[in-house]
Amino acid sequence: MTDTIYARASGAGKAGVAVYRLSGPRALEIAEQLIGKRSKPREAALAALRDPAPGDGGDGLIDRGLAIVFEKPASFTGEDVAEFHLHGSRAVEASLYETLSRLGARPAEAGEFTLRAFRNGKLDLAQVEALADLIEAETTLQKKQALGQLDGRLSALAEDWRKQILAVLAPLEADIDFPDEGDVPAAVAARAGPAIQALIASLTTFLKQAGRARTIREGVSIAVIGPPNAGKSSLVNALAGSDVAIVSDIAGTTRDIVETRLDLGGIVASVADTAGIHGASDDRIELEGMRRARVRAEAADLRVGVLDPASVYVSRETLELLQAGDFLVWSKADLEPAIPAAAIPAGVHVAEISVKSRHGLDEFVAALRDAVAGGADAGGPALTRERHAAAVAEAIEALARAEALIATGPELAAEDARLAARALGGITGAVGVEEVLGEIFSSFCIGK
């Protein structure tokens, strides 16, 4: 990391103020050339940034703004860093970039500032992922969970697990070092066995909770399904609080999938309004719409079936797609139709609503929120990514093998314990994560 890099650290486009970041071995030198003097570390000062060798023979003024420098290692990247808070115009940005390039810096790649922070020990890998999650956070729960991870809660827990495994290794190593001592294997089994069992139990319990943490981070998908003209689009519009879907008395208005995003109790929900599902049709476009509706329903985390009890359309196609935990909504309840007898799948929640009069709508939204976000807790450490869960699962398998081999093959048990510690070390990036770095840092924007 010998290059000095630069990028805009604030959002793209015109702005009253834009923040530009410069990091690397020549950051302070280049900042001094732009400002004309050495700045005091960590002290914001009004400065006129100038091109030291303007091509047009003018004064080279780029802009006036705030300049702050951070001497290594007390910076975000762990390198020398300079930040410039300037007016966010394209002309100012172009002049600054042209000058920085000529002074020996280069444009940063996506996530390169954060990668340098990781390489320099300012953040571990779990914290890097948390930073990405914080930038993408849309709800309060997502923000809370990301801030907790960024504070190192998962990192501290993973390190504690790893230290417990290393403590288990000590008696295993003793049996290897003193194989002729008759009482050593029994003592090893007595000491290491219960410790491994307790650790497996702890890891297993935590792994079972991973799904909820990832739901907070990734959100859920909800498919609104039902026959034509049952009130699906009206319900989606009511949930969204705006007209995201076309509503008409004409059956088959929705031909493709219309999506909107909602905050349901801190969980991001992607709600899909789908084409009406019914029996045979001669319309190829309608048939394709129904196919897509079925595919989306099968892939969704939760389905909301909407049926108009007075509808002439058969409800069987909709009911067959519902699963336990899904919702069946009888729409247009203000019309007081007779609810037809139907084979409602076991475990499906039933609600009666009227979007027009709002009868039952608030109660349905509350039930939907509870189903999606009930019990969600973003306060503690969590396995927020598939990579984390896979590492814990790998550690559990390795520890289970170690437990089985304590008495008969302590050297093999010790190796499995080391593999478990290595797997958990991968959560923070302590060991063996080079292959995942590209995937993780590619999710960052340029300037972070």
Secondary structure, DSSP 8 states (H G I E B T S, - for coil): --S-EEEE-S-SS-EEEEEEEEESTTHHHHHHHHHSS---BT--EEEEEE-SS-TTSS--EEEEEEEEEE-TTSSSSSS-EEEEEEEE-HHHHHHHHHHHHHTT-EE--TTHHHHHHHHTTSS-HHHHHHHHHHHH--SHHHHHHHHHHHTTHHHHHHHHHHHHHHHHHHHHHHHHH-TT-TTHHHHHHHHHHHHHHHHHHHHHHHHHTHHHHHHHHH-EEEEEE-STTSSHHHHHHHHHTS--S---SSTT---S-EEEEEEETTEEEEEEE-----S--S-HHHHHHHHHHHHHHHHSSEEEEEE-TT-SS-SHHHHTT--TT-EEEE--GGG----------TT-EEEE-BTTTTBTHHHHHHHHHHHHHTT---SS----SHHHHHHHHHHHHHHHHHHHHTTT-HHHHHHHHHHHHHHHHHHHTSSS-HHHHHHHHTTS-TT-
